[in-house]
């Protein structure tokens, strides 16, 4: 029996609910990862998907003791036609979260599986258009996915094996938002894959992971995540966050704060960015003051020239892997080769239109560049691309 995709939902409804169909190969990976635990604890086992959708995971686990829940009535009606009605529950899994509402004894060995909804009220739709996230106060977060991770701790799951954005772990501010989940679970396996494996997730790829977690009172801190060796779905490489140097703390990526200077002496601004994907998606330099504009000065001009070059010339095959990281940088190389990136951007048409000759002269003099010795664009691109190869 094949479960149907979530075709009854419009794009707006899918994004509001965070609902995306899970491909079979990803479901199989989850099932394989939990198999040792289900075999060891088969007498007292419950496998639970509390955001089951149309049952992609139930197809694989329905021969074992299971529970499934979803807030979408149509999805639940479909599940009840194909699975045991007594084990299927309609309702918001983030409200009144406890084992008893799903007929799960405290003595049962509980394994959570699935592809819980993830979205952010600041992402694809403007804030307010998605509606409010309804959940228990202790599960509240602006992102549904983080609320679901916190719900697993509230259910005191023994093992968790679910899909979620990689950014939950590798962005320290997100990691801290996990709260009790990070304090009570330890990551044992992380398999990364591109968001493009899901249909309808947009053209900008970002990393998603299958995370296998065990309940552990020692929990995990951000250093543990930085040093963790993640796998990729094709097994061609490992990814370890601590091996990468990023612009965090080195290049400002946000507009000026309350007491910071608001005006650029160069009449030059750079569009704010959260990570590498937003850097690639947004514009770079512009001349009009804007609430999302970073102030560019003579002193920091070379750093934003670097970012402009990174945006244009860093195009690895697995660019999705870096999508949610802050832009990569080798500070030592950049500090020693400022003029390479300045010469590169000074020849770009978009900058020549907004940086007049007087301001261009100031930049050249500031960085000791001889205007009659500026290298050809192709030569500069070769130097920069060769440097960027060291990142991968």
N, C-alpha and C positions, 0 to 999 in steps of 0.2 A: 504493500500500500504506500502510495506517495502522497505526502501532505502538500496542500496547495500553497503557493506563495501569497504574500500579503497584498493581493491585487485589489481587494475591496476597499482599501484605504487610498485616499487621494494623497498627493505629495505633501500637502500641508498637514494632513492627519498623520502620515507616517513620521514626519519630522517632529510633530508635537509629541507623539508617543515614542519616538526613537525607534521605530519598528523597521527592521531590515531583515530579509530572508537570509538564513544561514546556509551557505553552500555545503553539500554533503561531505566534501573532503575535510572541512573544518570540524564538522560534527564528529567525524571518525577520529580525528586527532584527540578531541576531548574524551571520547569514549575509551580510547586506548590508554590515555593518561590515568583515568580513574579505575581501570580494570584491576590493577593489583589491590587497591583498597576495597573494591566491591567483593573480590574473591576472599580476602582475608576476613571480612566482616559480614559475610553473606547471611548469617543467621539473624542479625540485628540491623539490617541495612534499609535505608530509605534514600533514594536518589530523587532530588527535587529540582524542578525548573519553575521558578516563581515568576517568570516572564515568558511563558511557553509559546506565545504566538500560535502558529498553526501546527506546532508539534514536530519540528525538524529533529529535536533531540529525543522526543518520545518514541519515534520510529526505532531508535537504536537501543533504548533502555527499557522498553515496555515489558520485557521478559523478566525484569528484576523488579523488586518492590519500588514503586515510584509515586510521586505526587506531581501535579502540574497546576499552575494558576495563571490567570491573565485577566486584565481589566477590560479587554475587548470582547463584548458579547458574541459577535459573529465568530471570532476565533474559538471561543469556548464552546459554542454550539457545534462547531466543526469537530473539535476534539472529542466531545461527548458522543458523537456519532461513530468515532473510530477507536476510542479507548474506553476504559472502565469509568463510567460516570461518577462512581463514588470517589474516584481519585482525582477528579478534575474540579477546580474551584474557580468561580467567577468573582473578581474583586480586585481592588488595589492592594498589591502585596506590600506596599509601604505604609499602610494604615493598620494599626492594631497588630503589628507584626509579632507573632509568637507561634510556637510549634502547634499548640492545641487547636488553632483555627484550621489546621490542615490535617488533623488527626495523626500527628506525629508525636510519639512518646519521647520524653526526655532521655530515655535509655537507648533510643535508636542511634546508630551511627549514621549521621546525616552528611550526604554529599550534595553540594549545590552545583548544578551545571547550567549552561545556557549562554545566551547572547542577550544580556539584559539591555534595556533601552539606554542609549546615551545621547544626550544633546545638551546644549548650553543655552540659557536664555539670552546670551549675547552673540550667538553664532548666526546660522543661516537666515533666520528671521529676526527682525528687529525686536528688541526687548519689549515684552507686553503682548506680542502677537501670538505667542505660543500658549498663552494662558499660564496660570500658576501651577506649580508642582505641588500636588496634594500628598502629604506624607506626615508621619509622626514627627514631632518637633526634633527629636534626637537623630532623625535621619535626614533632616533638611539640608539641602545643598542646591546650588543653582544648576547643577548637572545631575540628571536622573541616574546616570551610571554610577556616580559616587554614592548616591543615596542607596542604590541597590547593593553595592559592596558593603556599606554599613549595615544593611538589613541582614546580611549573612552572619555578621557577628551577633546581632540581636537574636538570631535563631540558634546561635551557638553551633553552627555547622562545624563538623570535624575536618572536612576537606572542601575546598572551593576550586572548581575548574571552569572558568568562564572566559568569554571574550570581552575585552574592554580596550579603549584607547591607550596607547603606550604613554601618552602625555600624563595620565594619572600618576605614573611613577617617576618619570624623568624630569618633570617640572616640580621643583621643591615645594612651591606654594600649593600645587595640587596634592602632592603627597601628604602634606600636613593636614589637608582637608579630609583625608581618609579617617583620621582620628582613631577610634577604637579598632577599626579594621587593621590598620598598620601596627597597632599595639598588641594585637592578639593573633596575628597570622604571620607566617613566614613564606616567602616565595620560594618554591622548589624548582619550578621549571617555567621558562618564558619563551614562547615561540612567536616571532614577529612575522607579520605579513602586511601587504599594502591594502589600503581601503578599497582599491579598485576591484578586489575580489567580491565586494558587495555592489550590486547595481543600485544606481540612484544616489550615490554618495558624493557626486560632484567631480569636477575635472582635476582638482588639486588633490594629489594623493597624500595620505598621511599614514603613519604606522599604527596598526592595531595588534594586540597580542592575545594569545591564549595563555592565561596565567593559571598555574597550578599552585595552590596555597594549602598549607597544613596549619591547623590551629596550634599555636605555640605561644605560651605566656611571655616568652622573651621578646616576641614581636620582631620588628625590623625597623631600622633607622635609615635615613637617606644615604648614609655611607654604604650600607649594605646593598642598596639599589645601585649606587654608582659603581660598585665593584662586581656586581652580578654579571655573569656571562650569559647573554641572551642568544638564542638560536634564531635563524631565519627559516622560513617555511621550506626553502629549497635546500637547506643544510649546507649552502656554499660558504657561509661565513658566520662568525660570532660577532656580537656587538657588546662592547663594554663602555659604559658612559664615561668612566674615569679616564679613558684614553684620549678623550677629545677636549680640546680647549675651545671655549666659546667666547662670545663678546660680552657675556654677563659680567658686570662690574668694570668693564673696560670701555665699552661704547654705549652711550646712553640711547635707549630705544623708546623713550616716552617724551611727550611734550613737557614744557617747563612747568614746574610746580609753582605754588602760590608766590613764593618770594624769589624765584629764579628770573633772570632777564627774559623778556618776551620777544624782543626785537633782534633780528640778525643784522650785524654791521655790514654784511654782504648782501642783504636782502635775499637771503638764500635759506631754504628750509628743506628738511628731509622728512618724508612721511613716516609716522610711527609704525613700529612692527613688534609683534610678540615673539615670532619665531621665524625660521627660514621660509616656511610657506607663506606667511604674511608679507615677508620681504619681497618674495617673488611676485606675489599677487598685486601689491600696491605700487603706486608710483614712487619715484625716488626723489630727485631734486625738484623743487618748485619755488616760485618767487613771491607768492602772496602769503601773508600771514594766515594761519589756519589753526583751528583748535586741535588738530591732529599733527601739527608741524613741530618737528624738533629744530631748535635754533642751531644753525650752522655758522661757525666763526672761522677766522683764519687759523686759530689754534687747533680746532678739531676737524677741519676740512678734509684732511687726508684719511681720516677714519670713515667718513661717509663716502669718499671716493672709493675706498676699499669695498664698502658694502655694495656700491653700485656695480663694481666689477664682479663681485661674488654673485650678485643677482643675475648678471648677464652671462658669465663665463663658467660658473661651477654647475655643470650639468652631468653628473654621474648617472649611470644606468639605474642605480638604486637610490635615486634622489628622495624617494618616499621615506627612506629610512631616517633621513635627517630633517624631515618636514616639521616636526614639533620641537626640535632642538633650537636653541638660540643659534644664530649664524656662527659657523666655525671660523676660527682665526688662529694664526700663529703670531702672537704679539711680537715676538723677537724679530721675525721676518718683516712684519709690517713696519716696525719702528726703524729698521735699517733700510727699508725700500719704499719710503713714503712717496718719493718722486715718481716711481713706476705707476702707482695708482692715480696720482694727480695728473701726470701726462696723459694717461689713458682717458680719464673723464673729460679733460679739457678739450679733447678732440671729438667728443660726442656731440651730436647735433642738438640734443635736448638741453644740454648745459650751455652751449654756446649761444642759445637763444635767450637765456635768462641771466647770464653772467656777462655784463658789459666789459669793454676792453680795459677800463680803469680797474675794475674789480679783478679781472683776470691777471692784470699786471701785478696787483697786490699779492695774489696767490703765488705767482711765479717768483717774485722777490722774496716772499716769506720763506719759501722752501728751497731757495738757491738754485732754481732751474734756469738754465740759459735758454731763452726763447728760440734761439737759432739752432739749438741742439736737441729739441724735442724729437723723440724717436717716432718712427712710423707706427701707426696703429697695429698693424699686423705683427710687428716685432714685440710690441708691448703685450699683445694678447698671448703670444707664444710664451713669454716669460711668466705671465700670470697663470695660464692654464697648466703649465708645468708645475708651478707651485701648488695649485689646487689638487693636483694628482696625489700629493702627499697626504691629503685628508682621507683618502679611501684606501 
